[in-house]
């Protein structure tokens, strides 16, 4: 048996990036993916010839010299990705229905400050200090900046583990501006008094530096990562749902799939949500204390998504992301659910197609929703949830369309067809408990409890993905570096990235 052979359970962004990094280091990689199409949140689905993204819509870090660009260049896949920069003068648009106010946010530090200073001129100095503080926090994380790490425990500033809302309020003394500056909450599952400031800072800095979109869908990144693995002699196996990680004397010995196949290797990596890993690993593999601690960690909220096919030449292509807020003071509580008031906010976008014109072909709308909203159907299966569930979905679809009419009058006349996905869809597709879109929720009051090391008590089983580090299009690949370096040596990959 090849001592450099490794089996990775989960073919989403975390599993594929970890596999590609290890393949680049000479490892023989086998990735097992439960779904028919690999990619996880990178996957597209097709309706009426239109490719809809399921997860990765907004991309930070892909500009030359930035984190993801350097990782992709190291893997040799930059040239395979079709990216479109968003509008520099308006990378994000935030609309508050209660006051009929629209904020347009430009990229870059100065552009970001001036975008909000137009509406809050008395806060210009405070905004400058706030943005400087965002960058200072982001600079405290070596991995985010692809810097080598040492043996000592990282030392952070006091602000690092403030709650995100406390951090914003420390620099900004206008309540409405504090609310507006938290508009990216749906990108990281922000909760007042709990989400650490560094999470808010990393996402903010990532996007202030400029964002891009995949042209023709995010599946292209999954395809490119798969090719790295396969070109090195590895394999990515779809329709291979792992149902057991066999463990003997704290050593993983095999992975068994739902269809009866058995895969063996000297090393294994779980790239699934930790709850799924605990479900399929042999009982007794982990200590009761470890299992109890993981089960006690809160998960992030879920989403309800609406996928809209637009009538030809009726709705303009918008080259930035749009955010809707019904009123101020809801942005930190989007995960609360009151049927009559839902949704408090939403995010919508028109993804670019391969031959993009001035008109959009489709639109995606994401609304935060807790799993409690669909809990009564938690024991049902896709396509068999019953008429009551279908009526529930239709009602929520119409609520979203009503909200869209507020910000885009006449939008209903542009709709040709629509489909939706609830937290149940997220749960079943990703095997993520309560449909959590960002894995475990970070807690500024108990940071150690929500940190999961990549190494486990099973000697040859490692972890990767958003539960063991940062989430999203940038965070998950960074976690993949940490996992890969646990096998190839600390800083070995980081040092190669230094020269890119």
C-alpha positions as CSV (number, residue, x, y, z in Angstrom):
1,X,0.0,0.0,0.0
2,X,1.2,3.5,-0.9
3,X,2.1,5.2,2.4
4,X,1.2,8.5,0.8
5,X,-2.3,7.4,-0.1
6,X,-5.1,9.3,1.6
7,X,-8.9,9.0,1.5
8,X,-11.0,12.2,1.9
9,X,-14.6,12.0,2.8
10,X,-16.5,14.8,1.2
11,X,-16.0,16.4,-2.2
12,X,-17.0,20.0,-1.4
13,X,-14.6,23.0,-1.4
14,X,-12.8,21.8,1.7
15,X,-12.2,18.2,0.5
16,X,-11.3,19.1,-3.0
17,X,-8.9,21.9,-2.0
18,X,-7.2,19.7,0.6
19,X,-6.9,16.9,-1.9
20,X,-5.5,19.2,-4.6
21,X,-2.9,20.6,-2.2
22,X,-1.8,17.1,-1.2
23,X,-1.8,15.9,-4.8
24,X,0.5,18.8,-5.6
25,X,2.8,17.5,-2.8
26,X,2.9,14.0,-4.3
27,X,0.1,12.3,-2.4
28,X,-2.2,9.8,-4.0
29,X,-5.7,11.2,-3.2
30,X,-9.1,9.5,-3.3
31,X,-12.1,11.8,-2.6
32,X,-15.5,10.3,-1.9
33,X,-18.5,12.4,-2.5
34,X,-22.0,11.3,-1.6
35,X,-23.8,13.4,-4.3
36,X,-23.9,12.7,-8.0
37,X,-22.0,15.9,-8.8
38,X,-19.0,16.9,-6.8
39,X,-18.4,20.4,-5.4
40,X,-20.7,20.9,-2.4
41,X,-21.5,24.6,-2.3
42,X,-19.6,25.0,-5.6
43,X,-22.1,22.8,-7.4
44,X,-24.5,24.2,-10.1
45,X,-27.9,22.8,-11.0
46,X,-29.6,23.4,-14.3
47,X,-33.2,24.4,-15.0
48,X,-34.4,25.3,-18.5
49,X,-30.8,25.5,-19.7
50,X,-29.8,28.0,-17.0
51,X,-27.0,27.1,-14.5
52,X,-27.8,28.2,-11.0
53,X,-25.1,28.5,-8.3
54,X,-26.0,26.8,-5.0
55,X,-23.5,28.5,-2.7
56,X,-20.5,30.5,-3.9
57,X,-21.8,33.8,-5.3
58,X,-19.4,36.5,-4.2
59,X,-15.7,35.9,-4.4
60,X,-13.1,37.8,-2.5
61,X,-9.4,37.1,-2.7
62,X,-9.1,36.3,-6.4
63,X,-7.2,39.4,-7.5
64,X,-3.5,39.0,-8.4
65,X,-1.4,38.9,-5.2
66,X,-4.4,38.1,-3.0
67,X,-4.8,34.9,-1.0
68,X,-7.0,32.7,-3.3
69,X,-5.3,33.9,-6.5
70,X,-1.9,32.7,-5.0
71,X,-3.4,29.4,-3.9
72,X,-5.0,28.8,-7.4
73,X,-1.8,29.8,-9.1
74,X,0.2,27.4,-6.9
75,X,-2.2,24.6,-8.0
76,X,-2.0,25.7,-11.7
77,X,-5.7,26.4,-12.1
78,X,-5.9,30.3,-12.4
79,X,-6.1,30.1,-16.2
80,X,-9.1,27.7,-16.0
81,X,-11.3,30.1,-14.0
82,X,-13.5,32.6,-15.7
83,X,-14.0,35.5,-13.4
84,X,-15.7,38.9,-13.8
85,X,-14.8,41.8,-11.5
86,X,-17.8,43.6,-10.0
87,X,-18.4,47.3,-10.4
88,X,-15.6,49.2,-8.6
89,X,-17.8,52.1,-7.8
90,X,-20.6,49.9,-6.5
91,X,-19.6,46.4,-5.3
92,X,-22.6,46.3,-3.0
93,X,-26.0,48.0,-2.8
94,X,-28.0,48.1,0.4
95,X,-31.6,49.2,0.4
96,X,-33.6,50.0,3.6
97,X,-37.3,49.9,2.8
98,X,-38.4,51.7,5.9
99,X,-36.7,54.9,4.9
100,X,-36.4,54.2,1.1
101,X,-32.7,54.7,1.4
102,X,-30.1,53.1,-0.8
103,X,-26.4,52.9,0.1
104,X,-23.9,52.1,-2.7
105,X,-20.6,50.8,-1.5
106,X,-17.4,51.3,-3.6
107,X,-14.4,49.0,-3.3
108,X,-11.1,50.0,-1.7
109,X,-10.5,51.6,1.7
110,X,-11.1,55.1,0.5
111,X,-14.1,54.2,-1.6
112,X,-15.6,52.2,1.2
113,X,-15.2,55.2,3.7
114,X,-16.5,57.8,1.2
115,X,-19.5,55.6,0.3
116,X,-20.9,55.8,3.8
117,X,-19.5,59.3,4.6
118,X,-21.9,60.7,1.9
119,X,-24.8,59.7,4.0
120,X,-23.1,60.2,7.4
121,X,-20.6,63.1,6.9
122,X,-20.2,63.6,10.6
123,X,-18.8,60.1,10.8
124,X,-16.0,60.4,8.2
125,X,-13.2,60.3,10.8
126,X,-14.8,57.5,12.7
127,X,-15.2,55.5,9.5
128,X,-11.5,56.0,8.7
129,X,-10.6,54.7,12.1
130,X,-13.0,51.8,11.8
131,X,-11.6,50.6,8.4
132,X,-8.0,51.0,9.7
133,X,-9.0,48.8,12.7
134,X,-10.6,46.2,10.4
135,X,-7.3,45.8,8.6
136,X,-5.3,45.7,11.8
137,X,-7.4,42.8,13.0
138,X,-7.1,41.0,9.7
139,X,-3.3,41.5,9.9
140,X,-3.2,39.6,13.2
141,X,-4.0,36.3,11.5
142,X,-0.9,34.7,9.9
143,X,-2.9,32.2,7.8
144,X,-5.2,34.8,6.3
145,X,-2.0,36.6,5.1
146,X,-0.3,33.4,4.1
147,X,2.5,34.0,6.6
148,X,4.5,31.1,8.2
149,X,3.5,30.3,11.7
150,X,5.7,29.4,14.7
151,X,5.4,27.2,17.7
152,X,4.2,29.8,20.1
153,X,0.5,30.6,20.7
154,X,-0.6,33.6,18.6
155,X,-1.0,36.8,20.6
156,X,-4.0,38.9,19.7
157,X,-5.2,42.4,20.6
158,X,-8.1,42.8,23.0
159,X,-10.4,43.8,20.2
160,X,-9.8,40.5,18.4
161,X,-12.4,38.7,20.6
162,X,-14.8,41.5,21.1
163,X,-18.2,40.8,19.6
164,X,-18.5,42.2,16.1
165,X,-21.3,44.6,17.1
166,X,-19.3,45.9,20.0
167,X,-16.3,46.4,17.7
168,X,-18.4,48.4,15.2
169,X,-19.9,50.5,18.1
170,X,-16.5,51.2,19.5
171,X,-15.6,53.3,16.4
172,X,-19.0,54.4,15.2
173,X,-21.4,56.4,17.4
174,X,-24.3,56.7,14.9
175,X,-26.7,53.9,15.5
176,X,-28.0,53.7,11.9
177,X,-24.5,53.6,10.5
178,X,-23.6,50.8,12.9
179,X,-26.5,48.9,11.5
180,X,-25.6,49.5,7.9
181,X,-21.9,48.6,8.4
182,X,-23.1,45.1,9.5
183,X,-24.8,44.5,6.2
184,X,-22.5,41.6,5.3
185,X,-23.9,39.5,8.2
186,X,-25.5,37.0,5.9
187,X,-22.0,36.2,4.6
188,X,-20.8,34.9,8.0
189,X,-23.9,34.2,10.2
190,X,-23.4,37.2,12.4
191,X,-25.2,37.3,15.8
192,X,-25.0,40.2,18.2
193,X,-23.0,39.7,21.3
194,X,-21.5,36.4,20.0
195,X,-19.8,36.6,16.6
196,X,-16.2,37.6,17.2
197,X,-14.9,40.8,15.7
198,X,-12.1,39.1,13.8
199,X,-14.7,37.1,11.7
200,X,-16.4,40.4,10.8
201,X,-13.0,42.0,10.0
202,X,-11.8,39.2,7.7
203,X,-15.0,39.1,5.6
204,X,-15.1,42.9,5.4
205,X,-11.4,43.3,4.4
206,X,-11.8,40.5,1.9
207,X,-14.6,42.3,0.1
208,X,-13.3,45.8,0.5
209,X,-10.3,44.7,-1.5
210,X,-12.5,43.9,-4.4
211,X,-14.8,41.0,-5.4
212,X,-15.4,38.9,-8.4
213,X,-18.0,36.5,-9.8
214,X,-17.8,33.2,-11.6
215,X,-18.9,33.6,-15.2
216,X,-21.0,30.6,-16.1
217,X,-21.2,29.1,-12.6
218,X,-19.0,28.1,-9.7
219,X,-18.8,24.4,-10.8
220,X,-15.7,25.4,-12.8
221,X,-13.7,25.6,-9.6
222,X,-14.7,22.2,-8.5
223,X,-13.8,20.8,-11.9
224,X,-10.4,22.5,-11.8
225,X,-9.6,21.1,-8.4
226,X,-10.8,17.7,-9.5
227,X,-8.4,17.8,-12.4
228,X,-5.5,18.6,-10.2
229,X,-6.2,15.5,-8.2
230,X,-6.8,13.3,-11.2
231,X,-3.8,14.6,-13.1
232,X,-1.6,13.5,-10.2
233,X,-3.0,10.0,-10.4
234,X,-5.8,10.3,-7.8
235,X,-9.5,10.0,-8.2
236,X,-12.7,11.8,-7.2
237,X,-15.6,9.4,-6.8
238,X,-19.1,10.7,-7.0
239,X,-22.2,8.7,-5.7
240,X,-20.0,7.3,-2.9
241,X,-21.7,8.2,0.3
242,X,-19.6,7.2,3.3
243,X,-21.7,5.4,6.0
244,X,-18.9,4.2,8.2
245,X,-15.4,5.1,9.2
246,X,-14.0,1.9,10.7
247,X,-11.7,2.4,13.7
248,X,-9.6,-0.1,15.5
249,X,-7.6,0.9,18.6
250,X,-7.8,4.6,17.7
251,X,-6.7,3.9,14.1
252,X,-9.0,4.3,11.1
253,X,-8.8,1.2,9.0
254,X,-11.4,1.7,6.2
255,X,-14.3,3.8,4.8
256,X,-17.4,1.9,3.8
257,X,-19.9,3.5,1.4
258,X,-23.7,3.1,1.1
259,X,-23.5,0.9,-1.9
260,X,-21.2,-1.6,-0.2
261,X,-17.8,-0.5,-1.4
262,X,-14.8,-0.4,1.0
263,X,-11.9,2.1,0.6
264,X,-8.7,1.7,2.5
265,X,-5.5,3.9,2.9
266,X,-3.0,4.7,5.6
267,X,-4.5,8.2,6.1
268,X,-8.1,9.6,6.2
269,X,-9.5,13.1,6.2
270,X,-13.2,14.0,7.1
271,X,-14.3,17.0,5.1
272,X,-17.9,16.9,6.3
273,X,-19.7,18.7,9.1
274,X,-18.4,17.4,12.4
275,X,-21.9,16.1,13.3
276,X,-21.8,13.9,10.2
277,X,-18.3,12.7,11.1
278,X,-19.4,11.7,14.6
279,X,-22.4,9.9,13.1
280,X,-20.5,7.6,10.7
281,X,-17.3,7.0,12.8
282,X,-17.3,3.8,14.9
283,X,-18.6,4.3,18.4
284,X,-15.8,4.6,20.9
285,X,-13.4,6.2,18.3
286,X,-13.6,9.5,20.2
287,X,-13.7,10.0,23.9
288,X,-17.2,10.9,25.4
289,X,-15.8,14.3,26.5
290,X,-14.7,15.1,23.0
291,X,-18.0,14.0,21.5
292,X,-20.0,15.9,24.1
293,X,-18.0,19.1,23.5
294,X,-18.6,18.9,19.8
295,X,-22.3,18.2,20.1
296,X,-22.7,21.2,22.4
297,X,-21.4,23.7,19.9
298,X,-24.1,25.9,18.3
299,X,-24.5,25.8,14.6
300,X,-25.0,28.8,12.3
301,X,-28.4,29.6,10.9
302,X,-29.7,28.3,7.5
303,X,-31.3,30.0,4.5
304,X,-34.3,29.9,2.2
305,X,-33.3,30.4,-1.4
306,X,-35.3,31.4,-4.4
307,X,-34.0,30.7,-7.9
308,X,-35.7,32.8,-10.6
309,X,-35.7,32.4,-14.4
310,X,-36.3,35.8,-15.9
311,X,-38.3,36.6,-19.0
312,X,-36.0,37.7,-21.8
313,X,-34.9,41.4,-21.8
314,X,-37.1,42.3,-18.8
315,X,-34.6,42.7,-15.9
316,X,-31.2,44.3,-16.2
317,X,-27.9,42.5,-15.4
318,X,-26.6,44.0,-12.1
319,X,-22.9,43.7,-11.7
320,X,-22.9,43.8,-7.9
321,X,-24.6,42.2,-5.0
322,X,-27.8,43.7,-3.6
323,X,-28.9,43.6,0.0
324,X,-32.4,44.4,1.3
325,X,-33.3,45.4,4.8
326,X,-36.9,45.9,5.8
327,X,-35.9,48.3,8.6
328,X,-33.0,49.2,10.8
329,X,-32.2,47.2,14.0
330,X,-32.8,43.8,12.4
331,X,-29.4,43.0,10.8
332,X,-28.1,41.2,13.9
333,X,-31.2,39.2,14.3
334,X,-31.9,37.9,10.8
335,X,-31.9,34.3,12.3
336,X,-35.1,35.0,14.2
337,X,-38.2,33.8,12.6
338,X,-41.6,35.4,12.7
339,X,-43.7,34.2,9.8
340,X,-45.7,37.4,9.5
341,X,-42.6,39.6,9.5
342,X,-40.2,37.3,7.5
343,X,-37.9,38.1,5.8
344,X,-36.3,41.0,7.7
345,X,-33.6,41.1,5.1
346,X,-32.3,39.3,2.0
347,X,-29.5,39.2,-0.5
348,X,-30.1,39.0,-4.2
349,X,-27.9,38.9,-7.3
350,X,-27.9,38.3,-11.1
351,X,-25.0,35.9,-11.8
352,X,-23.3,36.4,-15.1
353,X,-23.8,33.8,-17.8
354,X,-21.2,32.8,-20.3
355,X,-22.5,35.2,-22.9
356,X,-23.7,38.0,-20.6
357,X,-25.5,40.9,-22.2
358,X,-27.1,44.0,-20.6
359,X,-30.0,41.8,-19.6
360,X,-30.1,39.2,-16.8
361,X,-31.2,35.6,-17.5
362,X,-31.7,34.6,-13.9
363,X,-31.6,35.8,-10.3
364,X,-30.9,34.2,-7.0
365,X,-32.4,35.5,-3.7
366,X,-31.1,34.2,-0.3
367,X,-33.0,34.9,2.9
368,X,-31.7,33.9,6.4
369,X,-34.0,31.3,8.0
370,X,-33.5,29.2,11.2
371,X,-34.2,25.4,11.0
372,X,-37.1,25.9,13.5
373,X,-39.2,27.2,10.6
374,X,-39.2,23.8,9.0
375,X,-38.7,21.6,12.0
376,X,-42.2,20.0,11.7
377,X,-41.0,18.3,8.4
378,X,-37.6,17.3,9.6
379,X,-38.4,13.5,9.3
380,X,-39.6,13.8,5.7
381,X,-37.7,13.2,2.4
382,X,-37.2,15.4,-0.6
383,X,-40.2,15.2,-2.9
384,X,-42.3,13.5,-0.1
385,X,-42.9,16.3,2.3
386,X,-46.6,16.7,1.6
387,X,-49.0,19.3,0.5
388,X,-48.8,21.3,3.7
389,X,-45.0,21.8,3.1
390,X,-45.5,22.7,-0.5
391,X,-48.1,25.3,0.5
392,X,-45.6,26.6,3.1
393,X,-42.9,27.0,0.5
394,X,-45.3,28.8,-1.9
395,X,-46.3,31.3,0.8
396,X,-42.6,32.1,1.5
397,X,-41.8,32.4,-2.2
398,X,-44.6,35.0,-2.5
399,X,-43.3,36.9,0.6
400,X,-39.9,37.2,-1.1
401,X,-41.5,38.4,-4.3
402,X,-43.4,41.0,-2.3
403,X,-40.2,42.2,-0.8
404,X,-38.6,42.4,-4.3
405,X,-41.5,44.6,-5.4
406,X,-40.6,47.1,-2.7
407,X,-37.1,47.6,-4.0
408,X,-37.7,46.7,-7.7
409,X,-41.3,47.7,-8.6
410,X,-42.7,45.5,-11.4
411,X,-40.3,42.6,-10.6
412,X,-43.2,40.1,-10.6
413,X,-43.7,40.8,-14.3
414,X,-40.1,39.7,-15.1
415,X,-40.5,36.3,-13.5
416,X,-40.8,33.4,-16.0
417,X,-40.2,30.4,-13.6
418,X,-39.0,29.9,-10.0
419,X,-37.8,27.2,-7.7
420,X,-36.9,27.3,-4.1
421,X,-34.8,25.5,-1.4
422,X,-35.4,25.5,2.3
423,X,-33.2,24.7,5.3
424,X,-34.3,21.0,4.8
425,X,-32.7,21.1,1.3
426,X,-29.5,22.5,2.8
427,X,-29.5,19.8,5.6
428,X,-30.1,16.9,3.2
429,X,-27.7,18.0,0.5
430,X,-24.7,18.8,2.8
431,X,-25.6,16.5,5.7
432,X,-25.3,19.6,7.8
433,X,-27.4,19.6,11.1
434,X,-30.2,22.2,11.1
435,X,-29.1,23.2,7.6
436,X,-26.2,25.2,9.0
437,X,-24.7,27.1,6.1
438,X,-21.4,28.0,7.9
439,X,-20.9,25.1,10.1
440,X,-20.2,25.8,13.8
441,X,-21.0,29.3,15.1
442,X,-18.0,31.1,16.5
443,X,-18.4,32.5,20.1
444,X,-16.3,35.4,21.2
445,X,-17.1,34.6,24.9
446,X,-15.8,31.0,24.6
447,X,-13.4,30.8,21.7
448,X,-11.6,27.6,22.7
449,X,-14.9,25.7,22.9
450,X,-15.7,26.5,19.3
451,X,-12.2,25.7,17.9
452,X,-11.8,22.2,16.5
453,X,-8.2,21.1,15.8
454,X,-7.5,19.4,12.5
455,X,-5.9,16.4,14.3
456,X,-8.1,14.0,16.2
457,X,-7.6,11.2,18.8
458,X,-7.8,8.8,15.9
459,X,-4.2,8.8,15.0
460,X,-4.6,8.8,11.2
461,X,-7.8,10.7,10.8
462,X,-7.7,14.5,10.2
463,X,-10.4,17.1,9.7
464,X,-10.9,19.9,7.2
465,X,-13.6,22.3,6.2
466,X,-15.4,25.2,7.8
467,X,-16.1,23.5,11.1
468,X,-12.3,23.4,11.9
469,X,-11.5,26.9,10.7
470,X,-12.8,29.8,8.8
471,X,-15.8,29.4,6.4
472,X,-16.6,30.5,2.9
473,X,-14.7,30.7,-0.4
474,X,-11.6,32.0,1.2
475,X,-11.7,30.5,4.7
476,X,-12.2,26.9,3.7
477,X,-9.1,26.8,1.4
478,X,-7.1,28.3,4.2
479,X,-8.3,25.6,6.5
480,X,-7.3,23.1,3.8
481,X,-3.7,24.4,4.0
482,X,-3.6,23.7,7.8
483,X,-4.9,20.2,7.3
484,X,-2.5,19.5,4.4
485,X,0.5,20.8,6.3
486,X,-0.4,18.5,9.2
487,X,0.7,15.7,6.9
488,X,3.5,17.4,4.8
489,X,5.0,19.6,7.4
490,X,4.3,23.0,9.0
491,X,4.7,25.9,6.6
492,X,5.8,23.7,3.7
493,X,2.9,24.9,1.5
494,X,2.8,28.4,3.0
495,X,6.5,28.9,2.1
496,X,5.8,28.0,-1.5
497,X,2.9,30.4,-1.6
498,X,5.3,33.1,-0.3
499,X,7.0,33.3,-3.7
500,X,3.8,33.7,-5.7
